[in-house]
Amino acid sequence: MADLTAMEIRTTHANGVEFAYLAQGDGPLALCLHGFPDTAHTWRHLMPELAERGYRAVAPFLRGYAPTEVPADGAYEDAALVADVVALHEKLGGDENAVLIGHDWGAFPVYGTTERFRRSVAMAVPPPGALLAGFMEYEQLKRSFYIFLFQTGLAEQAAAADGFLEGLWRDWSPGYDATQDLEFVRRSLAAPANLAAAIGYYRAMLGTTPPSGRYPAPSAPSRPVLYLHGAQDGCLGEHLVKDALAHLPEGSRVERVDGAGHFLHLERPRRVNDLVLDWLRD
């Protein structure tokens, strides 16, 4: 496993944002997108193996997550994330052989950009149709308390409180030691503007912050997607996955990863890496 903490953080300007990113290897682009509350370092198990298999693995810090800048347009809706991925694909030398892998918030733009990538992988957030179908169930609403909290004026204060982010990781991936990951998150979201940006994704999600209108609506996935979900996910219950395949293009696959929660690629890296690399070989 590569020590991503020792890797040089590079930057590129895409879609009006100065993105910071980690990179490893040479070859076709393999763009790896993190979620909340997480950073580009989350891909420390997968990136070296992508590089070994001839990819240039690139993990950007998403808009607003330091050292990426807080976007001047203040847009955090899905369409902005899709536009970021399209721009990063172009700026980082992506071609028809590029692949895309996204976890949590990083999964949302996967569904809207499949036409640009040879293969796509989404983790921990099922396709929107499946997500909406089960989101209003009582047990899921309890798991999603933080989403509703983030719509209020107490959001930043709560998220910055001792133990809040630790509690999310503990609930979402029971038994996983997130000490290192949380240190990366604290560095990335230490400034109030960065923490507000991360919360901004959720405010845009429920319409508390209206869409900016700057970006076209994302298209539905048009090419097959591999979807992975941890069987013990404490953030989004496994029931949300039962109809996921019906909301994905023909040829897609859905795989449950036993012994893993929400951060499945960190909890069961060997299993997840094998599933991803097998999918990319096809």
Secondary structure, 3 states (H helix, E strand, C coil): CCCHHHCCCEEEEECCEEEEEEEECCCCEEEEECCCCCCHHHHCCHHHHHHHCCCEEEEECCCCCCCCCCCCCCCCCHHHHHHHHHHHHHHCCCCCCCEEEEEHHHHHHHHHCHHHCCEEEEECCCCHHHHHHHHCCHHHHHHCHHHHHCCCCCHHHHHHCCCHHHHHHHHHCCCCCCHHHHHHHHHHCCCHHHHHHHHHHHHHHCCCCCCCCCCCCCCCCCCCEEEEEECCCCCCCHHHHCCHHHHCCCCCEEEEECCCCCCHHHHCHHHHHHHHHHHHHC
